[in-house]
């Protein structure tokens, strides 16, 4: 090494040492508490590039502000302001705000928002079978539930009708009425694991068993279609007469004939509808999408084509109805729905997936060893490599 290089290195070393020693010097003291150069320099360097001022303060001005700040902090502590409930509450909120960016994965959130929108514009019609299981069930109970749902699926795959197997096996209370059919639904109508299974299964296919907080399920996908959006209707209802069923039918037919002759729908609704909550509004109901009303009501509502059209009388479990179409609401654009979908992603069952994605992202920076052979201790976990949802919800 040349003498010139040695001299340069020596100068750099001495300069660095002098700077370090200078930062360790006491800048000022307040009631015997020393304030060091290093603290002031750190604050000064941090603020000078992010604060835009019309008349930039010089070094002495910043020093005066720093001294004032330290005096105020000293007085606040002497007055025990740092122990007040208001201060503690505000500090807690401030800490939570600072922590949040480190607990979020914006990329994963955006992927889930886009996925949710794609599922908002496409509806799936599905049927399911449920074997109930408590979230904290014992391993033997979990295994028994898994084997039972697998047994049901195997019978379907061997050619048995889904409806009959659903009635035989499913522990969903509504199965005897609907044979396991859930009708059409879209994003956020079901818990995320259930929604995933439905959307990831082809039409006519039956999913592998999967678990939610309700237990083990299998899903058969009957159909998929473009979402019709939402509709708003007014309706007139006539309850079934418990003594004479013909009376209700005669009344709804009489109302229908009056509508055909041009009588005002809202006036008749106020005077004759048995749905008292909507009758006072002329029969007007809030807008709704698929899966929000009973099937008979929903089917008729979405079949009406033009605003002002009204249906023929039709029956439901509640009685007889006539609907009038008030407005159609097509699915908004991705940009229009983005903030609403993002809020649902962050607050719903998808949020745990965002947290897991963040953990997986962090794991890339650390040595993570997974002993997959230990999963053999849990025989009800099948297809570990290819069925990530099973792992996540077990």
Secondary structure as UniProt FT lines:
FT   HELIX           3..23
FT   STRAND          26..30
FT   TURN            31..32
FT   STRAND          33..36
FT   HELIX           37..48
FT   TURN            49..50
FT   HELIX           59..78
FT   TURN            79..80
FT   HELIX           81..83
FT   HELIX           85..100
FT   HELIX           101..103
FT   HELIX           106..120
FT   STRAND          122..132
FT   TURN            135..136
FT   HELIX           139..157
FT   TURN            158..159
FT   HELIX           162..169
FT   TURN            173..174
FT   HELIX           175..178
FT   TURN            179..180
FT   STRAND          181..185
FT   TURN            187..188
FT   HELIX           192..199
FT   TURN            203..204
FT   STRAND          210..212
FT   TURN            213..214
FT   STRAND          215..226
FT   STRAND          230..239
FT   HELIX           245..260
FT   TURN            261..262
FT   HELIX           265..272
FT   HELIX           276..279
FT   TURN            280..283
FT   TURN            290..291
FT   HELIX           295..303
FT   TURN            307..308
FT   STRAND          314..316
FT   TURN            317..318
FT   STRAND          319..329
FT   HELIX           334..347
FT   TURN            349..350
FT   HELIX           351..363
FT   TURN            364..365
FT   HELIX           372..377
FT   TURN            379..380
FT   TURN            384..386
FT   HELIX           388..393
//
